[in-house]
Amino acid sequence: MINIQLDMWPAGTEHGKYSLGRITFANDEVTTFVNPRYGSYNVTVYATNGRVIRRGVVKNWPRVARSRMELLIAGLKACGYK
């Protein structure tokens, strides 16, 4: 699982930081079992209180050929963000 914690750092310092929410990517394990070079992920976006805001799915992601940052962008798009 990939867990991305979003924090606000007021004035650019960690002092006084607070959460803006988080995003998780859970591998469905089916795609990876068939071909380890690919993965399919269930993406969930959470609010600061832990409430689910959006869900999406990224299927057949080329794990070796594409970066994790590209996966993050694909996941946000799968959740309906433009």
C-alpha positions in Angstrom: 0.0 0.0 0.0 1.1 3.5 -0.7 0.0 6.1 1.8 0.4 9.8 1.0 -0.1 12.1 4.0 -0.8 15.8 3.0 0.4 18.3 5.6 0.3 22.1 5.7 3.5 23.7 7.0 2.7 27.3 7.9 5.5 29.7 6.9 7.4 26.7 5.4 8.3 25.1 8.7 7.2 21.9 10.3 6.3 23.8 13.5 2.5 24.1 13.7 1.9 21.7 10.8 -1.5 20.2 10.4 -3.1 17.6 8.2 -5.0 18.4 5.0 -5.9 14.7 4.4 -4.4 11.6 2.8 -4.5 9.4 -0.2 -4.0 5.6 -0.3 -3.2 3.3 -3.2 -4.0 -0.4 -2.4 -2.7 -2.9 -4.9 -5.4 -5.4 -5.8 -2.7 -8.1 -6.1 -4.6 -9.8 -9.0 -2.8 -7.9 -11.8 0.6 -8.1 -10.1 0.2 -11.9 -9.5 -0.4 -12.4 -13.3 2.4 -10.0 -14.4 4.6 -8.3 -11.7 5.5 -5.5 -14.2 1.9 -4.2 -13.9 -0.4 -3.3 -11.0 -4.0 -2.2 -10.5 -4.7 0.0 -7.5 -7.8 1.0 -5.5 -7.3 4.7 -4.8 -9.0 6.5 -1.8 -8.9 10.1 -0.9 -9.6 11.0 2.8 -10.5 14.3 4.5 -8.7 15.5 7.6 -11.3 13.7 9.8 -10.8 10.4 8.0 -14.0 10.6 6.0 -13.7 9.2 2.4 -14.0 12.0 -0.1 -13.5 10.1 -3.4 -12.6 6.6 -4.7 -11.1 5.5 -8.0 -9.3 2.6 -9.7 -6.1 2.7 -11.7 -5.9 -0.6 -13.8 -2.9 -2.2 -15.4 -0.4 0.4 -14.4 3.1 -0.3 -15.9 4.9 -0.2 -12.6 8.4 -0.6 -14.1 8.0 1.9 -17.0 6.2 4.7 -15.2 7.1 6.7 -12.1 5.3 6.9 -8.7 4.5 10.5 -9.3 2.8 9.6 -12.6 0.8 7.0 -10.6 -0.2 9.7 -8.2 -1.5 11.9 -11.0 -3.3 8.9 -12.6 -4.9 8.1 -9.3 -6.1 11.6 -8.8 -7.6 11.6 -12.3 -9.3 8.2 -11.6 -10.9 9.9 -8.6 -12.4 12.6 -10.7 -9.8 15.3 -10.3 -8.7 17.1 -13.4 
